[in-house]
Amino acid sequence: LFRLWLRRFPPLLGFALRRWLRGVLMAKKKKKKDASSSSSSSSSSSSGGEEGEASAPPRAVEERAGADAEAEQQQQQQQQVPERRAQESRQEKGDAGDEDLEAYRKRKIQQVESLEKLGRSGGVYIPPFKLARLQQEIEDKTSPEFQRQAWEALRKSINGLVNKVNVANIKNLVEELFQENLVRGRGLFVRSLVRAQMASPGFTHVFAALVSVINSKLPEVGDLLIRRVILQFRRAYKRNDKIVTTACIKFMAHLVNQKVVSELLALHIATLLLERVTDDSIEVCVSFLQECGQALEEISSAGAMAIYERFRNILHEGEIDRRVQYVIEGLFEVRRKKYADFPAVVEELDLVDEEDQITHEVDLLDDTIKGEETLNIFKAQPPEEYAADEAKWKHISAEILGIEEEGGEDSDSSTDSEDDEAEQQADQQATQKILDFTEQDLVNLRRSIYLVIMSSLHFEECVHKILKLNIAEGQEREVCTMLIDCCAMEKMFNRFFALQAQRLSQLQPIYQDRFAELFDQQFATVHRLETNKLRNLGKFFAHLLYTDAIPWSILSQVRITEETTTSSSRIFIKVIFQELCEQWGIKKLAERLRDPEMEPFVGGLFPQDHPKNMRFSINFFTAIGLGVLTESLRRTLEQVQLSKKHEAIEEASTASSEDSDSDSSSDSDSSSSSSDSS
């Protein structure tokens, strides 16, 4: 235990104490040896005297002699061990003195390398001036030794800059940070930020502003930080670690204020904390809303209203501690003062323009999130790759800081050749086409659309957020598909999704075409759907029809006959027309269907090609309570039947006249034959 305690001392003090302790232990051992030798000699003399006085048994005498011999051998071996160690130490000192200085330096470097591979605690301390001298003496600037020393220098520089940042010097430190290789050291930078924020949560707004500036130029750094903070929040939440959880949500709140991460993450966190009501979860959620409440009120007022409504219900239930009730009341007081004591962004830390901000969409419960902890560990690169990365980072850093390369005026020809090469590379990149067979972008788009739809409280808010997603051309179909799927999965029809589809179709006509295509697709595969989904989709498209959000031409492919319909398709059509009748009334629906412009679209609903199909259509609409719509078809069927009757009568009359003519001709022939015979 004493030795373990000594390890906590600094190296020099620990070394001195170990030397002193070793001397004390050696002195104690010598005293024990002297005492044992004196006791053995006295015992031998006493045994000799006793032998003179009384004769001992011969077997006992032999055993005593053997024990004395073994004790003498052990003493000789113990005396030889320190002498051997002294000889070895003298030999090592002589060898080290004889070695060349260059060989000694290489051996020390190898020892340092081997120890540093064990980790930071297992390495040997080297003073900075010695480390710089060793780094200067290395000739190969791409060797693994030089890369390791550069990595250590990068780690120390990043830690020093992050620990020094504050409101006054953040602009200067940002420039110094961009001079360091943040692409290679992004893991070190994120780890240093997280540790600094955990150590001093009072500077969280400063760290968030620093991340906002770095994220505007290097978005992968901001994405990595968000993922690691989320993973740390998950671990702390599962362990019920209130201190770490509070620090994590404070960091995420200020990242939401700086628009590094979407407000959906803040709403998700608040919903998670209020899902199971405890005193600690409410306190953490209150502190979270105090930090980012102003930003939520500006970006998503409906979401903030829902969270405060949940707090109000918790107060009315009264199942929590009185102290926590006062905490919630304090939050409402902060809201009433419009967050005067908790501003979203301090004016001195508003460093990034709105058009330069890059906001990340991250799901709090996504199981695929990884912290990429391997970025914190040094890994040697091949020399060519290391040199290329260094040159690339110098170019990126110069571009970010706006530093012009030297010698630009003297080398016009070189710049022309570089421009030609850049143009060639641009042409090659333009001709290259990257195919993403994993469809990861499509999956991310669907996830973000789903989160927007399910997190919105009003359809206008949802449409506004969808239009802000910057949907690329050709991806509108994904929005329509997601709306239809969400509507179909509901237990009962929810007009919320139909109102979104209506608003999108009225704002951008391209959504009308996409919904028309999806109607054809749904009608073709309607036999695969359950009855509940059939009813929801029928009412969904009926809403779009009676609001004229989509054209009625979608009904042109519907043909009601016994051969072209199934039970599922007939249920689908029944739900659509019953919903139209409920919204418009039977009179207006009949007038719309009798409109001459609608004849090419609704001709399949009332087929007139065969009496069998006409009867089937009439029976179908009569069975669903809409027989009024088939009055013209009934008249047409009666006319067809009458015409068929007249045709039958005419055919019968012509057949009878032909029979009478044939009879008269046969009678005349018989009379003429009789006269000839006479």
Secondary structure as the mmCIF struct_conf table of DSSP 4:
data_model
#
loop_
_struct_conf.conf_type_id
_struct_conf.id
_struct_conf.beg_label_comp_id
_struct_conf.beg_label_asym_id
_struct_conf.beg_label_seq_id
_struct_conf.end_label_comp_id
_struct_conf.end_label_asym_id
_struct_conf.end_label_seq_id
HELX_RH_AL_P HELX_RH_AL_P1 PHE A 2 ARG A 7
TURN_TY1_P TURN_TY1_P1 ARG A 8 ARG A 8
BEND BEND1 PHE A 9 PHE A 9
HELX_RH_AL_P HELX_RH_AL_P2 PRO A 11 GLU A 53
BEND BEND2 ALA A 54 ALA A 54
HELX_LH_PP_P HELX_LH_PP_P1 SER A 55 PRO A 57
HELX_RH_AL_P HELX_RH_AL_P3 PRO A 58 ASP A 98
BEND BEND3 GLU A 99 GLU A 99
HELX_RH_AL_P HELX_RH_AL_P4 LEU A 101 GLU A 116
TURN_TY1_P TURN_TY1_P2 LYS A 117 LEU A 118
TURN_TY1_P TURN_TY1_P3 ARG A 120 GLY A 122
BEND BEND4 GLY A 123 GLY A 123
HELX_LH_PP_P HELX_LH_PP_P2 VAL A 124 TYR A 125
HELX_RH_AL_P HELX_RH_AL_P5 PRO A 128 GLU A 137
TURN_TY1_P TURN_TY1_P4 LYS A 141 THR A 142
BEND BEND5 SER A 143 SER A 143
HELX_RH_AL_P HELX_RH_AL_P6 PRO A 144 LYS A 164
TURN_TY1_P TURN_TY1_P5 VAL A 167 ASN A 169
HELX_RH_AL_P HELX_RH_AL_P7 ILE A 170 GLN A 179
BEND BEND6 GLU A 180 GLU A 180
TURN_TY1_P TURN_TY1_P6 LEU A 182 GLY A 185
HELX_RH_AL_P HELX_RH_AL_P8 ARG A 186 ALA A 199
HELX_RH_3T_P HELX_RH_3T_P1 PRO A 201 PHE A 203
HELX_RH_AL_P HELX_RH_AL_P9 THR A 204 LYS A 217
HELX_RH_AL_P HELX_RH_AL_P10 PRO A 219 ARG A 239
TURN_TY1_P TURN_TY1_P7 ASN A 240 ASN A 240
HELX_RH_AL_P HELX_RH_AL_P11 LYS A 242 ASN A 257
TURN_TY1_P TURN_TY1_P8 GLN A 258 LYS A 259
BEND BEND7 VAL A 260 VAL A 260
STRN STRN1 VAL A 261 VAL A 261
HELX_RH_AL_P HELX_RH_AL_P12 GLU A 263 LEU A 273
TURN_TY1_P TURN_TY1_P9 LEU A 274 GLU A 275
BEND BEND8 ARG A 276 ARG A 276
HELX_RH_AL_P HELX_RH_AL_P13 ASP A 279 ILE A 299
HELX_RH_AL_P HELX_RH_AL_P14 SER A 301 GLU A 317
TURN_TY1_P TURN_TY1_P10 GLY A 318 GLY A 318
BEND BEND9 ILE A 320 ILE A 320
HELX_RH_AL_P HELX_RH_AL_P15 ARG A 322 ARG A 336
TURN_TY1_P TURN_TY1_P11 LYS A 337 LYS A 338
BEND BEND10 TYR A 339 PHE A 342
BEND BEND11 ALA A 344 VAL A 345
HELX_RH_3T_P HELX_RH_3T_P2 GLU A 347 LEU A 349
BEND BEND12 VAL A 352 VAL A 352
HELX_RH_3T_P HELX_RH_3T_P3 GLU A 354 ASP A 356
STRN STRN2 HIS A 360 HIS A 360
TURN_TY1_P TURN_TY1_P12 LEU A 364 LEU A 365
TURN_TY1_P TURN_TY1_P13 ASP A 367 THR A 368
HELX_RH_3T_P HELX_RH_3T_P4 GLU A 373 ASN A 376
BEND BEND13 ILE A 377 ILE A 377
HELX_RH_AL_P HELX_RH_AL_P16 PRO A 383 LEU A 401
TURN_TY1_P TURN_TY1_P14 GLY A 402 GLY A 402
HELX_LH_PP_P HELX_LH_PP_P3 ILE A 403 GLU A 405
TURN_TY1_P TURN_TY1_P15 GLU A 406 ASP A 410
HELX_RH_AL_P HELX_RH_AL_P17 ASP A 412 THR A 431
TURN_TY1_P TURN_TY1_P16 PHE A 437 THR A 438
HELX_RH_AL_P HELX_RH_AL_P18 GLN A 440 SER A 455
BEND BEND14 LEU A 457 HIS A 458
HELX_RH_AL_P HELX_RH_AL_P19 PHE A 459 LYS A 468
TURN_TY1_P TURN_TY1_P17 LEU A 469 LEU A 469
HELX_LH_PP_P HELX_LH_PP_P4 ILE A 471 ALA A 472
TURN_TY1_P TURN_TY1_P18 GLU A 473 GLY A 474
HELX_RH_AL_P HELX_RH_AL_P20 GLU A 476 MET A 489
BEND BEND15 GLU A 490 MET A 492
HELX_RH_AL_P HELX_RH_AL_P21 ARG A 495 LEU A 507
TURN_TY1_P TURN_TY1_P19 PRO A 509 PRO A 509
HELX_RH_AL_P HELX_RH_AL_P22 ILE A 510 ALA A 524
TURN_TY1_P TURN_TY1_P20 THR A 525 THR A 525
HELX_RH_3T_P HELX_RH_3T_P5 VAL A 526 ARG A 528
BEND BEND16 LEU A 529 LEU A 529
HELX_RH_AL_P HELX_RH_AL_P23 THR A 531 TYR A 546
TURN_TY1_P TURN_TY1_P21 THR A 547 ASP A 548
BEND BEND17 ALA A 549 ILE A 550
HELX_RH_3T_P HELX_RH_3T_P6 TRP A 552 GLN A 557
BEND BEND18 THR A 561 THR A 561
TURN_TY1_P TURN_TY1_P22 GLU A 562 THR A 564
HELX_RH_AL_P HELX_RH_AL_P24 SER A 567 TRP A 584
HELX_RH_AL_P HELX_RH_AL_P25 ILE A 586 ARG A 594
HELX_RH_3T_P HELX_RH_3T_P7 PRO A 596 MET A 598
HELX_RH_AL_P HELX_RH_AL_P26 GLU A 599 VAL A 602
TURN_TY1_P TURN_TY1_P23 GLY A 603 LEU A 605
BEND BEND19 PHE A 606 PHE A 606
BEND BEND20 ASP A 609 ASP A 609
HELX_RH_AL_P HELX_RH_AL_P27 PRO A 611 ALA A 623
TURN_TY1_P TURN_TY1_P24 ILE A 624 GLY A 625
HELX_RH_3T_P HELX_RH_3T_P8 GLY A 627 THR A 630
HELX_RH_AL_P HELX_RH_AL_P28 GLU A 631 SER A 677
#
